[in-house]
Amino acid sequence: MKRRDFVSTATAGALGLGVLGYGALPPSLLGRFAPSTGDFSGWLWIGRRPEKSPAEWRALFARLRDAGIRGILVGRAFDPAMADAAHSADLEYHQWTWILNRAGDTWARENHPEWFTISRNGDSTLDVPPYVGYYRWVCPSRAPVREYLRGLIDEAAAQPGLDGIHLDYIRYCDVILPRGLWEKYDLVQDRELPEYDFCYCDVCREQFEDLTGRDPFELDDPSSDSDWARFRWDSITRVVTELSETTRARGKSISAAVFATPTLARKLVRQAWDEWPVDRLFPMLYHPAYDRDIPWIGRSAEEGVRALEGSSTELNPGLYVPALSPGELAEAIRLARDAGAAGFSLFDLNPLTEAHIAAVEATMRETSLRQ
């Protein structure tokens, strides 16, 4: 398969780098990008697309715009007609792209099995995916992996009708699941279990040993080793940094879906997302997954806002529509607003009812009157 073909196929289907010796970032990536407009606004994820004509998309997007939605984060292959419909309603169209989870990437699976992450048990996610069958992750420490991902993102960002790239699965596999999911998978994860702890491939081991003189396989307690934690945080941040540079070279903005708070993200999936050079962050404050109530959304948003203080990176807390009545959605939006967030994001289009949209519109009108 030619490179152009596998890039297109794969596309369809989260700074601190100097701590362990990665060196300084280039001047073009120091600081933050795309300052906030100062307007509290909404975003909407669109994963599985319902069948709609161009006219139906235009009507829906106009309704969303009137309610206070600023842009859409669209999964799967770029759709020029859908982008045109979004732009006709003055909405931004961003490509929602899986990064380090490459379960649907047949080319990578068939041609580079060595790219896939290795657990502390010695199992590859290609052969023994943890939790679910689609959890097949590639290693961020490998230069060929990062080069491949830059190619995918460059191909996507080259689309003239695209406004930005939205990164997802830009992390390691969950070493610990959010508390609300333990029962679903019949697990008790009160500590880091080796079968969910990544990555211990030869490249990670060699790089870490070069930096510290220690083999991560021989650490007394990998879960409490600060150097090993920082190595993995920085490995993810390096991917984000390189993809940010690639995206901006095409004149497009870049954002990422991340775990709920900086503290939880570091602990559960090795994301130090408050250190990332991106324009917007969409922390997934899906309260049922954490066995939390709606006020937790406000507290979590506050933590994110504090962590990003002094930067121009926008924080847009992600709200889980299936678990929110219209009234609860309005409450969650107010909590995000009062925490100082730049806006909010909704997951996702399919469970969104007209009653939800009306609640968004009323809350945004209330917010506009307060500003």
BELSUL-V27758 format. One record per run of one state. SS is the DSSP state (2 for helix, 1 for strand, 0 for the rest). FROM is the first residue (numbers start at 1). TO is the last residue. If there is no record, write none. Layout:
SS_FROM_TO / SS_FROM_TO
This chain:
0_1_2 / 2_3_12 / 0_13_26 / 2_27_29 / 0_30_40 / 1_41_46 / 0_47_53 / 2_54_67 / 0_68_68 / 1_69_75 / 0_76_79 / 2_80_88 / 0_89_91 / 1_92_98 / 0_99_100 / 1_101_101 / 0_102_105 / 2_106_111 / 0_112_112 / 2_113_115 / 1_116_116 / 0_117_117 / 1_118_119 / 0_120_123 / 1_124_124 / 0_125_136 / 1_137_138 / 0_139_142 / 2_143_157 / 0_158_163 / 1_164_168 / 0_169_178 / 2_179_181 / 0_182_193 / 2_194_196 / 0_197_197 / 1_198_198 / 0_199_201 / 2_202_212 / 0_213_215 / 2_216_218 / 0_219_221 / 2_222_224 / 0_225_225 / 2_226_249 / 0_250_252 / 1_253_258 / 0_259_261 / 2_262_269 / 0_270_272 / 2_273_275 / 0_276_279 / 1_280_284 / 0_285_286 / 2_287_290 / 0_291_294 / 2_295_307 / 0_308_313 / 1_314_320 / 2_321_323 / 0_324_325 / 2_326_338 / 0_339_342 / 1_343_347 / 0_348_353 / 2_354_370 / 0_371_371
